């Protein structure tokens, strides 16, 4: 069975501080994809990144960076120099294997980030 | 903007009623997935449609059913509504090459329909 755990339910920081969101996953598959989505108060899930299980290179996109460690089954997300607009709930997700479940995403419980001015 | 639209935005129903939610997929996408997100939780997979056929189902009872149309838009129907069905319903569109194969395409989500069951 697939499982994604986001142990931090809520993180509060002051603007310009860095914040790291943890994600630990479980899967028996050797090929899988990991995702991060952002959910602002409006409710729409906004895609941030997709990572193939064979690609362990870290990635940076502006103030966002991701650290994929296959050995510890973790895919952590860091926001550098946080801004008030970063306030949202962030979800880590994992694809399911092919078969009866289709290509579903298995989501973690989410981490609420509150950035105070 | 993902190009995925959902209607209605909000809906209030009473227990036992039936509801239909609608989703228009992004241009060029042939697959629609539906998720239920209860308050304070992560989205849970309901089912997926690929080229008008069901392509996988999560742990939801048969009173949750769906359709996909030739233009790849989709409907989610819920019969005999229960209080626990109150949630945000999200649809996502993506592009699959074949049924039951891993999709390398990302799922892009619509803004959701918030359903309240009284």
Interface residues (C-beta under 8 A of the other chain):
Chain A: X4 X31 X33 X35 X37 X42 X43 X44 X45 X46 X47 X50 X91 X93 X95 X96 X97 X98 X99 X100 X101 X102 X103 X104 X105 X106 X107 X108 X109 X110
Chain B: X2 X31 X33 X35 X41 X42 X43 X44 X45 X47 X48 X50 X55 X56 X57 X58 X88 X90 X92 X94 X96 X100 X101 X102 X103 X104 X106 X107 X108 X109 X110 X111 X112 X114
